[in-house]
Amino acid sequence: MNSSLPRRVRRIIPALLRSEPKGILPAGNYYTMLWAIPETFGGMTSVALERSSAFARRDNRPVEILTFSRDNSGEERERALKAEGRLDKRVSLRNVWEDLSQWSDDELARMKGTAQPVPEAVDDALPRTSGEACEQRTDDVGTVLQTDHYSAGGNLLVIDRQDTKTRGTKGGRLLTLLNSQGEIIGQWRTATAFYKAWLNAVFGNKPSYVIVDSSYAGSLFSTYRKKNVIFCTAMHSNFLENHKTDARRLIRGKFKILRNLDRFDRAITLTHAQQRDMLEHHLSSGNLTVMPNLIRNLKGNAKKPRTKTHGLMLARLTKGKRIDHAIRAVTAACASAPRLQLDICGDGDMHSKLAQQIDANSGGGHITLRGYVSNAKEHFHDASFSLLTSAQEGQPLVILESMSAGCIPIAYDIKYGPSDIITDGVDGFLVPDGDIEALTQAIIRITTMDDAELTTMRRNAIKRAQDFYEATIVEKWAAMFRGCSFDPFQRSQAIANLTSLTVTDTGVAIEASVEDHPWEQTAHTYVSWCLTGTTYYGRTPADFDGTTLRAHIPLSELQLLPAGTLELSADFADGRSFRRTRILADQTPTAAGPFFTSALDDEGQLSLQISKH
């Protein structure tokens, strides 16, 4: 059994597993990575929990969910989620702080420090004034400057100072891990480096498969690599900040992930449409894989009597879900369907504003905000239709759950997901994005349809949902994992030195000589560019013969950018190996375009200064 598992897990697994894994998934250890699992959560966390449980059920194997928030106990959340039926018994939650507090000195010794030793850091320990797991020091306005963590046995475990440059002013960090004797085990200059050391200890040297669902965790670990770990990131939503108006500004919360997709073994999109769009942006050199969300069979009954006018909406009450559109459409539809009722299950920062909108539109007798409901998807069995009015999605889990229960979905035809699932008029309805009048008419139509026609649509919806049941999707994951390689990473210290920069009628031609690049072959080469201080990013494919790199950045790309400094780099990708290096120059090129000039910084790194146009 994996010796890196916490003691509590090693005790319970033998009682849970009376036989070996079935072999559906390749041999190895399986992990899901989230930052935390809050008391109330949305679709991304639901997907991660459901997939983890499906892996465990289908293959009779343990699966661990790794979390990092110190306010999110693994053991307590695990018990609660299993009590709610959200986690299979073979799935366990594991939190870094809870883990370390329970480890023995020998287990803690696996944490390898990366900072230069600072022995005097032990003198920074705060006085123990309570029996809590943490002691903190703050400045006058409450900014945390130091946190001391204690083990389950009451020993000082971690000293985390965040004012190492000037005491009393936040800036500079040092995390110091201690054993039970108060001796330093290791030190780290960033929390990310500290967490990576924990991950290395957790994974050990066994073949491991990791799926990172959290954008925050994925951003922290976008450069994490380990030979024995297949490291995957899942894209649960759109990759552009605004796909309608800005074709090159990546979504801020996923920016570090998207800039580093080639560092992951696999990047998962939920639909072929998003995969295609991301490939058109050259964000990946070939590791993008489509893996739809999975659902359990909700065993919907197409013939079950339902009130035609009863609708259900499951969504977080946030701006991007555009619940105000649903409220306006239902209010308008009431003129034709006076018994119309819509239950909205979910919570969020828009609750008060939406409640006011319902009252202002006299919708109080027709629309109810139910708040967070832990078993909300079960209510699809009773509802006649569901609504989805989001501005964008990855692949809406609620549509699949609605269809599986025989509840007919009405959804805006957005990027991404609804049109990949729904056949309009057959197993649901697609409405033009943002068209509230069309949404109103779809609601009226479903509330006035013939019973036989409704039954046929419910039957079709249930049948379509079967394509996403866990047996089928788990096998897709298994096939993908079987195709992954544990080949070692090729190291490179490649340097790209500019030899020419020429402005043409259609773009900027760049040529650079490449030194110290030892790979025998390089499957993909690019010139990547990033507008400093923004999330504008792109890549242009380049030709590379082993010594010379040539690329042509189209003016049509540059014209999309606002004013600023465009950093230029050379990217080399081959299998699991990736190298990015800024393009250097001995002197500033004289070439200039209609709205940009070339420039060098103090380190000789090439950039383009984009002017307003």
C-alpha positions as CSV (number, residue, x, y, z in Angstrom):
1,M,0.0,0.0,0.0
2,N,1.2,3.5,-0.8
3,S,3.2,4.6,2.3
4,S,2.7,8.3,1.5
5,L,-1.0,8.0,2.4
6,P,-2.0,9.5,5.8
7,R,-2.2,7.0,8.6
8,R,-5.9,7.3,8.9
9,V,-6.3,6.5,5.2
10,R,-4.0,3.5,5.4
11,R,-6.1,2.2,8.2
12,I,-9.5,2.4,6.5
13,I,-8.6,1.4,2.9
14,P,-8.1,-2.4,3.7
15,A,-11.6,-2.4,5.2
16,L,-13.1,-0.8,2.1
17,L,-11.3,-2.7,-0.6
18,R,-12.0,-6.4,-0.5
19,S,-10.5,-6.9,-3.9
20,E,-7.9,-5.3,-6.2
21,P,-8.9,-2.6,-8.8
22,K,-10.7,-4.0,-11.8
23,G,-8.0,-2.7,-14.2
24,I,-10.3,-0.3,-16.1
25,L,-7.9,2.5,-15.4
26,P,-4.1,2.0,-15.8
27,A,-2.3,0.9,-12.6
28,G,-1.2,3.8,-10.4
29,N,-2.5,6.3,-7.8
30,Y,-5.2,8.7,-8.7
31,Y,-5.7,12.3,-7.5
32,T,-8.0,15.2,-8.0
33,M,-6.7,18.7,-7.1
34,L,-8.9,21.5,-5.7
35,W,-8.0,24.5,-3.6
36,A,-10.8,23.8,-1.2
37,I,-14.3,22.4,-1.0
38,P,-16.5,25.1,0.6
39,E,-19.9,24.5,2.3
40,T,-21.7,25.6,-0.9
41,F,-20.2,25.1,-4.3
42,G,-21.0,25.2,-8.0
43,G,-20.6,23.0,-11.1
44,M,-16.8,22.8,-11.2
45,T,-16.5,21.2,-7.7
46,S,-19.6,19.0,-8.4
47,V,-17.9,17.7,-11.6
48,A,-14.6,17.0,-9.7
49,L,-16.4,15.1,-6.9
50,E,-18.6,13.1,-9.3
51,R,-15.6,12.1,-11.5
52,S,-13.5,11.1,-8.5
53,S,-16.4,8.9,-7.2
54,A,-16.9,7.4,-10.7
55,F,-13.2,6.4,-10.9
56,A,-13.5,4.8,-7.5
57,R,-16.8,3.0,-8.3
58,R,-16.0,1.8,-11.8
59,D,-12.5,0.6,-11.0
60,N,-12.9,-0.3,-7.3
61,R,-9.9,1.8,-6.4
62,P,-9.0,4.6,-3.9
63,V,-9.0,8.1,-5.2
64,E,-7.7,11.1,-3.2
65,I,-8.8,14.7,-3.5
66,L,-6.0,17.1,-2.5
67,T,-6.9,20.5,-1.0
68,F,-4.7,23.4,0.3
69,S,-6.8,25.9,2.2
70,R,-6.0,25.8,5.9
71,D,-9.7,26.6,6.6
72,N,-10.9,23.5,4.9
73,S,-10.5,20.3,7.0
74,G,-10.2,17.2,4.9
75,E,-11.7,14.8,7.4
76,E,-14.7,16.9,8.3
77,R,-15.6,17.7,4.7
78,E,-15.2,14.1,3.7
79,R,-17.6,12.9,6.4
80,A,-20.2,15.6,5.4
81,L,-19.9,14.9,1.6
82,K,-20.3,11.2,2.1
83,A,-23.3,11.7,4.3
84,E,-24.8,13.8,1.5
85,G,-24.1,11.0,-1.0
86,R,-21.6,13.2,-2.9
87,L,-18.6,11.0,-2.4
88,D,-18.0,7.3,-2.9
89,K,-16.7,5.5,0.2
90,R,-13.3,4.8,-1.6
91,V,-12.7,8.6,-2.1
92,S,-10.8,10.5,0.6
93,L,-10.1,14.1,1.1
94,R,-6.6,15.2,2.0
95,N,-5.6,18.7,3.1
96,V,-1.9,19.8,3.2
97,W,-2.2,21.4,6.7
98,E,-4.1,18.5,8.2
99,D,-1.7,16.1,6.6
100,L,1.4,17.7,8.0
101,S,-0.1,18.0,11.4
102,Q,-0.6,14.3,11.6
103,W,2.7,13.1,10.0
104,S,5.5,11.6,12.0
105,D,9.0,13.1,11.9
106,D,10.1,10.5,9.4
107,E,7.1,11.4,7.2
108,L,7.9,15.1,7.5
109,A,11.5,14.5,6.5
110,R,10.3,13.8,3.0
111,M,9.6,17.5,2.6
112,K,12.7,18.9,0.8
113,G,13.5,22.5,1.3
114,T,14.5,24.8,-1.6
115,A,15.6,28.0,0.3
116,Q,19.1,28.7,1.6
117,P,19.1,27.7,5.3
118,V,18.2,30.5,7.7
119,P,18.8,28.8,11.1
120,E,17.7,31.9,13.1
121,A,14.2,31.6,11.7
122,V,13.3,29.4,14.8
123,D,13.7,32.5,16.9
124,D,10.7,34.1,15.1
125,A,8.2,31.7,16.8
126,L,5.2,33.5,18.3
127,P,4.2,33.0,21.9
128,R,1.6,30.3,22.2
129,T,-1.5,32.1,23.6
130,S,-4.3,29.7,22.8
131,G,-5.0,26.1,22.0
132,E,-5.8,26.9,18.4
133,A,-4.0,25.3,15.5
134,C,-2.6,28.7,14.5
135,E,-1.1,31.8,16.1
136,Q,-0.9,35.0,14.0
137,R,0.9,38.3,14.0
138,T,-0.7,41.2,12.1
139,D,0.1,44.9,11.5
140,D,-2.1,47.8,12.8
141,V,-4.6,47.4,10.0
142,G,-4.9,43.6,10.3
143,T,-2.6,42.5,7.5
144,V,-1.2,39.0,8.4
145,L,2.5,39.2,8.7
146,Q,3.2,35.8,10.3
147,T,1.3,32.5,10.9
148,D,2.6,29.7,13.1
149,H,1.0,26.3,12.6
150,Y,0.9,23.6,15.2
151,S,0.6,19.9,14.8
152,A,-2.2,17.7,16.1
153,G,0.1,16.9,19.1
154,G,0.6,20.5,19.9
155,N,4.1,20.9,18.6
156,L,5.2,24.0,16.6
157,L,5.1,22.8,12.9
158,V,5.5,25.7,10.5
159,I,6.6,29.3,11.0
160,D,5.3,31.3,8.0
161,R,6.8,34.8,8.0
162,Q,5.7,37.3,5.3
163,D,7.7,40.3,6.4
164,T,11.3,39.1,6.1
165,K,12.5,42.2,4.2
166,T,11.4,44.8,6.8
167,R,9.8,43.5,10.0
168,G,6.4,45.0,10.4
169,T,5.9,45.6,6.6
170,K,4.6,42.8,4.4
171,G,7.2,41.7,1.9
172,G,9.5,38.7,1.6
173,R,8.4,35.3,2.8
174,L,10.0,32.3,4.5
175,L,8.2,29.1,5.5
176,T,10.1,27.0,8.0
177,L,9.0,23.4,8.7
178,L,10.0,21.9,12.1
179,N,10.0,18.3,13.5
180,S,8.7,17.4,16.9
181,Q,12.0,18.4,18.5
182,G,11.8,21.9,17.1
183,E,14.6,21.2,14.5
184,I,14.4,22.7,11.0
185,I,13.5,20.1,8.3
186,G,13.3,22.5,5.4
187,Q,12.6,26.1,4.3
188,W,10.9,27.7,1.4
189,R,10.6,31.2,0.0
190,T,7.1,30.9,-1.4
191,A,4.0,29.0,-0.4
192,T,3.9,27.5,-3.9
193,A,7.4,25.9,-3.4
194,F,6.2,24.6,0.0
195,Y,3.1,23.1,-1.5
196,K,5.2,21.5,-4.3
197,A,7.3,19.8,-1.6
198,W,4.2,18.4,-0.1
199,L,3.0,17.1,-3.5
200,N,6.4,15.5,-4.1
201,A,6.0,13.7,-0.8
202,V,2.4,12.6,-1.5
203,F,3.1,11.3,-5.0
204,G,6.4,9.6,-4.0
205,N,7.8,7.5,-6.9
206,K,4.7,5.6,-7.8
207,P,3.0,6.1,-11.2
208,S,0.4,8.8,-10.4
209,Y,-2.4,10.5,-12.4
210,V,-3.5,14.0,-11.3
211,I,-6.4,16.1,-12.6
212,V,-6.3,19.7,-11.5
213,D,-9.8,21.2,-11.6
214,S,-9.3,24.4,-9.6
215,S,-8.1,27.3,-11.6
216,Y,-6.4,28.8,-8.6
217,A,-4.5,25.5,-7.8
218,G,-3.8,25.1,-11.5
219,S,-2.3,28.5,-11.7
220,L,0.0,27.9,-8.7
221,F,1.2,24.6,-10.1
222,S,1.3,25.4,-13.8
223,T,5.0,24.7,-13.8
224,Y,4.9,21.6,-11.6
225,R,6.5,18.6,-13.3
226,K,7.5,15.1,-12.0
227,K,8.6,12.2,-14.1
228,N,6.2,9.7,-12.5
229,V,3.2,12.0,-12.5
230,I,0.8,12.5,-15.4
231,F,-0.3,16.0,-14.6
232,C,-3.6,17.2,-16.3
233,T,-5.5,20.5,-16.1
234,A,-9.3,20.7,-16.8
235,M,-10.8,23.7,-18.5
236,H,-14.3,24.1,-17.0
237,S,-15.1,27.4,-18.7
238,N,-14.3,29.7,-21.7
239,F,-10.6,30.6,-22.2
240,L,-11.3,34.1,-23.4
241,E,-12.2,37.1,-21.2
242,N,-14.8,38.1,-23.9
243,H,-15.0,35.9,-26.9
244,K,-17.4,38.3,-28.7
245,T,-15.2,41.4,-28.5
246,D,-11.7,40.5,-27.7
247,A,-10.1,37.5,-29.5
248,R,-6.7,37.7,-27.7
249,R,-7.4,38.6,-24.1
250,L,-7.3,35.4,-22.1
251,I,-9.5,35.0,-19.0
252,R,-7.6,36.3,-16.0
253,G,-8.2,33.5,-13.6
254,K,-6.7,31.0,-16.0
255,F,-4.0,33.1,-17.5
256,K,-1.0,31.3,-16.0
257,I,-2.5,27.9,-17.0
258,L,-3.2,29.0,-20.5
259,R,0.3,30.4,-21.0
260,N,1.7,27.1,-19.8
261,L,-0.6,24.5,-21.3
262,D,2.4,22.7,-23.0
263,R,3.9,22.1,-19.5
264,F,0.9,19.8,-18.7
265,D,0.7,16.2,-19.9
266,R,-2.9,16.8,-21.0
267,A,-5.1,19.8,-21.1
268,I,-8.8,18.8,-20.9
269,T,-11.5,20.6,-22.8
270,L,-15.2,19.6,-22.3
271,T,-16.2,20.1,-25.9
272,H,-14.7,19.8,-29.4
273,A,-15.7,23.4,-30.2
274,Q,-13.5,24.7,-27.4
275,Q,-10.7,22.4,-28.4
276,R,-10.9,23.7,-31.9
277,D,-10.9,27.4,-30.9
278,M,-7.9,26.9,-28.5
279,L,-6.0,25.1,-31.2
280,E,-6.7,28.0,-33.6
281,H,-5.1,30.3,-31.0
282,H,-2.1,27.9,-30.9
283,L,-2.4,27.6,-27.1
284,S,-1.4,24.0,-27.2
285,S,1.1,22.0,-29.3
286,G,-1.0,18.9,-29.2
287,N,-1.9,17.9,-25.7
288,L,-5.6,19.2,-25.8
289,T,-8.0,16.3,-25.2
290,V,-11.8,16.4,-25.2
291,M,-13.3,14.8,-22.2
292,P,-17.0,15.5,-21.5
293,N,-18.5,15.8,-18.1
294,L,-19.9,12.7,-16.7
295,I,-23.1,12.1,-14.7
296,R,-24.7,9.3,-12.8
297,N,-27.9,7.9,-14.2
298,L,-30.7,9.8,-12.5
299,K,-33.2,7.2,-13.9
300,G,-35.7,9.7,-15.2
301,N,-39.2,8.5,-16.2
302,A,-40.5,10.1,-19.4
303,K,-44.0,9.1,-18.6
304,K,-44.1,10.4,-15.0
305,P,-46.8,13.0,-14.6
306,R,-45.4,16.5,-14.2
307,T,-46.8,20.0,-14.0
308,K,-46.0,21.5,-17.4
309,T,-45.6,24.9,-16.0
310,H,-43.1,23.9,-13.3
311,G,-39.5,25.0,-14.2
312,L,-36.2,24.6,-12.3
313,M,-33.0,26.5,-12.5
314,L,-29.7,25.4,-10.7
315,A,-27.1,28.1,-10.8
316,R,-24.9,30.2,-8.6
317,L,-26.4,33.7,-8.2
318,T,-23.6,35.5,-9.9
319,K,-23.6,38.0,-12.8
320,G,-22.3,35.6,-15.4
321,K,-25.3,33.3,-15.0
322,R,-27.6,36.1,-16.2
323,I,-30.5,34.9,-13.9
324,D,-32.1,38.3,-14.5
325,H,-32.8,37.1,-18.1
326,A,-34.7,34.1,-16.7
327,I,-36.7,36.3,-14.3
328,R,-37.7,38.6,-17.2
329,A,-38.6,35.8,-19.5
330,V,-40.7,33.9,-16.9
331,T,-42.4,37.1,-15.9
332,A,-43.3,37.8,-19.6
333,A,-44.4,34.2,-20.2
334,C,-46.9,34.4,-17.3
335,A,-49.3,36.3,-19.5
336,S,-49.7,33.2,-21.6
337,A,-49.1,30.6,-18.8
338,P,-50.6,32.1,-15.6
339,R,-49.7,29.1,-13.5
340,L,-46.0,29.2,-14.4
341,Q,-43.6,28.5,-11.5
342,L,-39.8,28.7,-11.5
343,D,-37.7,27.5,-8.6
344,I,-34.1,28.9,-8.6
345,C,-31.7,26.8,-6.5
346,G,-28.3,28.4,-5.7
347,D,-26.7,31.1,-3.7
348,G,-24.3,34.0,-4.5
349,D,-23.7,37.7,-4.3
350,M,-26.6,38.6,-6.6
351,H,-29.3,37.2,-4.2
352,S,-30.5,40.5,-2.9
353,K,-30.6,42.2,-6.3
354,L,-32.4,39.3,-7.9
355,A,-35.0,39.2,-5.1
356,Q,-35.6,42.9,-5.7
357,Q,-36.0,42.3,-9.4
358,I,-38.6,39.5,-8.7
359,D,-40.6,41.8,-6.5
360,A,-40.3,44.8,-8.9
361,N,-41.7,42.6,-11.8
362,S,-44.5,41.1,-9.6
363,G,-42.9,37.7,-10.0
364,G,-43.1,36.8,-6.3
365,G,-46.0,34.4,-7.0
366,H,-44.2,32.7,-9.8
367,I,-40.4,32.8,-9.0
368,T,-38.8,31.5,-5.8
369,L,-35.2,31.8,-4.8
370,R,-34.6,28.6,-2.9
371,G,-31.0,29.2,-1.9
372,Y,-28.4,26.5,-1.8
373,V,-30.0,23.0,-1.9
374,S,-27.5,20.1,-1.4
375,N,-29.6,17.6,-3.4
376,A,-31.0,20.0,-5.9
377,K,-30.5,17.8,-9.0
378,E,-33.1,15.4,-7.6
379,H,-35.7,18.1,-8.1
380,F,-35.3,17.6,-11.9
381,H,-37.5,14.5,-11.5
382,D,-40.5,16.7,-10.7
383,A,-39.8,19.7,-12.9
384,S,-41.0,19.9,-16.5
385,F,-38.3,22.1,-17.9
386,S,-35.0,23.7,-16.8
387,L,-33.3,27.0,-17.8
388,L,-29.7,27.9,-18.5
389,T,-29.0,31.6,-19.3
390,S,-25.2,31.8,-18.6
391,A,-23.0,34.1,-20.7
392,Q,-20.5,31.3,-21.1
393,E,-19.8,27.8,-19.9
394,G,-17.4,24.9,-20.4
395,Q,-20.1,22.2,-20.6
396,P,-23.1,22.7,-18.3
397,L,-23.5,19.8,-16.0
398,V,-27.0,21.0,-15.1
399,I,-28.1,20.3,-18.7
400,L,-27.0,16.7,-18.6
401,E,-28.5,16.2,-15.1
402,S,-31.8,17.7,-16.3
403,M,-32.0,15.5,-19.4
404,S,-31.1,12.4,-17.4
405,A,-34.1,13.0,-15.1
406,G,-36.4,13.6,-18.1
407,C,-36.6,17.4,-17.5
408,I,-36.4,19.3,-20.8
409,P,-33.6,21.9,-21.0
410,I,-34.1,25.4,-22.5
411,A,-30.6,26.9,-22.9
412,Y,-29.0,29.9,-24.5
413,D,-26.8,28.8,-27.5
414,I,-23.6,30.0,-25.9
415,K,-19.9,29.0,-26.0
416,Y,-19.5,26.3,-24.9
417,G,-21.6,23.2,-24.4
418,P,-25.4,23.5,-25.0
419,S,-25.3,22.9,-28.8
420,D,-22.9,19.9,-28.2
421,I,-25.6,18.3,-26.1
422,I,-29.0,19.5,-27.2
423,T,-30.6,18.9,-30.6
424,D,-33.1,21.8,-30.8
425,G,-36.7,20.7,-30.7
426,V,-35.8,17.0,-30.3
427,D,-34.4,16.7,-26.7
428,G,-34.4,20.3,-25.6
429,F,-34.5,23.9,-26.9
430,L,-31.6,26.1,-28.0
431,V,-32.3,29.9,-27.8
432,P,-30.2,32.6,-29.5
433,D,-27.7,33.9,-26.9
434,G,-29.2,36.8,-24.9
435,D,-32.5,36.8,-26.7
436,I,-35.0,37.2,-23.9
437,E,-38.0,37.3,-26.2
438,A,-37.0,34.0,-27.8
439,L,-36.4,32.5,-24.3
440,T,-39.9,33.7,-23.3
441,Q,-41.4,32.0,-26.4
442,A,-39.6,28.7,-25.7
443,I,-41.0,28.7,-22.1
444,I,-44.5,29.3,-23.5
445,R,-44.1,26.6,-26.1
446,I,-43.1,23.9,-23.6
447,T,-45.9,24.8,-21.2
448,T,-48.5,24.5,-24.0
449,M,-47.2,21.4,-25.7
450,D,-49.2,18.2,-26.2
451,D,-48.6,15.6,-23.5
452,A,-47.5,13.0,-26.1
453,E,-45.0,15.4,-27.7
454,L,-43.6,16.2,-24.3
455,T,-43.2,12.5,-23.4
456,T,-41.3,11.9,-26.6
457,M,-39.0,14.8,-25.9
458,R,-38.4,13.6,-22.3
459,R,-37.6,10.1,-23.7
460,N,-35.2,11.6,-26.2
461,A,-33.5,13.7,-23.5
462,I,-33.0,10.6,-21.3
463,K,-31.5,8.7,-24.2
464,R,-29.1,11.6,-25.0
465,A,-28.0,11.8,-21.4
466,Q,-26.9,8.2,-21.6
467,D,-23.9,9.2,-23.8
468,F,-22.5,10.9,-20.7
469,Y,-23.1,8.2,-18.1
470,E,-20.0,7.3,-16.0
471,A,-19.2,4.0,-17.6
472,T,-18.7,5.5,-21.0
473,I,-16.8,8.6,-19.8
474,V,-14.5,6.7,-17.4
475,E,-13.4,4.5,-20.2
476,K,-12.6,7.6,-22.2
477,W,-10.4,8.8,-19.4
478,A,-8.8,5.4,-19.1
479,A,-8.0,5.4,-22.9
480,M,-6.4,8.8,-22.5
481,F,-4.3,7.8,-19.5
482,R,-3.1,4.7,-21.4
483,G,-1.9,6.9,-24.1
484,C,0.2,9.1,-21.8
485,S,3.9,8.7,-21.5
486,F,6.2,8.6,-18.5
487,D,9.2,9.4,-20.6
488,P,11.8,11.6,-18.9
489,F,11.8,15.3,-19.6
490,Q,14.4,16.7,-21.9
491,R,16.3,19.6,-20.3
492,S,17.2,22.7,-22.3
493,Q,19.0,25.9,-21.7
494,A,18.3,27.2,-25.2
495,I,19.0,30.9,-25.9
496,A,17.5,32.6,-28.9
497,N,19.5,35.6,-30.3
498,L,17.8,37.9,-32.8
499,T,19.6,38.0,-36.2
500,S,16.9,40.0,-38.1
501,L,13.6,41.7,-37.6
502,T,11.8,42.9,-40.7
503,V,8.4,44.6,-41.1
504,T,6.5,43.5,-44.2
505,D,3.1,44.5,-45.6
506,T,1.5,41.6,-43.7
507,G,3.5,41.3,-40.5
508,V,6.8,41.1,-38.6
509,A,9.3,38.6,-39.8
510,I,11.7,37.4,-37.0
511,E,14.8,35.3,-37.4
512,A,16.9,34.1,-34.4
513,S,19.9,31.8,-33.9
514,V,19.4,29.2,-31.2
515,E,22.2,28.0,-28.9
516,D,22.4,25.3,-26.2
517,H,19.3,23.4,-27.3
518,P,20.3,19.8,-27.0
519,W,17.1,18.0,-28.1
520,E,17.6,15.7,-31.0
521,Q,14.3,16.8,-32.3
522,T,11.7,19.5,-31.6
523,A,8.2,18.7,-32.7
524,H,6.7,22.2,-32.2
525,T,8.3,25.7,-32.2
526,Y,6.6,29.1,-31.7
527,V,7.2,32.7,-31.1
528,S,5.0,33.6,-28.2
529,W,4.0,37.1,-27.2
530,C,2.5,38.6,-24.1
531,L,1.5,42.2,-23.4
532,T,3.1,43.2,-20.1
533,G,0.7,43.7,-17.2
534,T,-2.3,42.3,-19.2
535,T,-3.7,38.9,-20.2
536,Y,-3.2,39.5,-23.9
537,Y,-1.3,36.5,-25.2
538,G,-0.7,34.6,-28.4
539,R,1.6,32.3,-30.3
540,T,2.8,32.2,-33.9
541,P,4.1,28.9,-35.3
542,A,7.8,29.0,-36.2
543,D,10.2,27.0,-38.5
544,F,13.2,25.6,-36.7
545,D,16.0,23.6,-38.2
546,G,17.9,23.0,-35.0
547,T,20.0,26.2,-35.2
548,T,17.8,28.9,-36.8
549,L,14.2,29.9,-35.8
550,R,12.0,31.8,-38.2
551,A,8.5,33.2,-37.6
552,H,6.1,35.7,-39.1
553,I,3.7,37.5,-36.7
554,P,0.7,38.7,-38.7
555,L,-0.2,42.4,-38.4
556,S,-3.8,41.3,-38.1
557,E,-2.8,39.9,-34.7
558,L,-0.9,43.0,-33.5
559,Q,-3.8,45.3,-34.6
560,L,-6.0,43.6,-32.0
561,L,-3.8,44.8,-29.1
562,P,-4.0,47.9,-27.0
563,A,-1.0,50.1,-26.3
564,G,1.8,48.5,-24.3
565,T,5.0,46.5,-24.2
566,L,4.8,43.2,-26.1
567,E,7.3,40.7,-24.8
568,L,8.6,38.1,-27.4
569,S,9.8,34.6,-26.5
570,A,10.8,31.4,-28.3
571,D,8.9,28.3,-27.3
572,F,10.1,24.7,-27.9
573,A,7.9,21.7,-27.3
574,D,8.4,18.0,-27.8
575,G,6.3,15.4,-26.0
576,R,6.5,16.1,-22.3
577,S,9.3,18.6,-22.7
578,F,8.9,22.4,-22.9
579,R,11.3,25.3,-23.0
580,R,10.5,29.0,-23.2
581,T,13.2,31.7,-23.5
582,R,12.9,35.4,-24.1
583,I,14.4,36.5,-27.5
584,L,17.6,38.5,-27.0
585,A,19.3,41.1,-29.2
586,D,22.7,42.9,-29.1
587,Q,21.1,46.1,-30.2
588,T,17.7,47.6,-30.9
589,P,16.4,46.7,-34.4
590,T,15.7,49.8,-36.5
591,A,12.6,48.2,-38.1
592,A,9.2,49.8,-37.1
593,G,5.6,49.3,-38.2
594,P,2.6,51.5,-38.6
595,F,1.7,51.3,-34.9
596,F,4.7,49.7,-33.2
597,T,8.5,50.0,-32.7
598,S,11.0,47.5,-31.4
599,A,12.8,47.9,-28.1
600,L,15.2,46.2,-25.7
601,D,15.2,46.2,-21.9
602,D,18.2,46.3,-19.7
603,E,18.8,42.6,-20.1
604,G,18.7,42.7,-23.9
605,Q,15.3,41.1,-24.1
606,L,13.3,42.0,-27.3
607,S,9.9,43.6,-27.2
608,L,7.6,45.6,-29.4
609,Q,6.2,48.9,-28.2
610,I,2.6,49.0,-29.3
611,S,1.2,52.5,-29.8
612,K,-2.5,53.5,-29.7
613,H,-4.2,53.2,-33.1
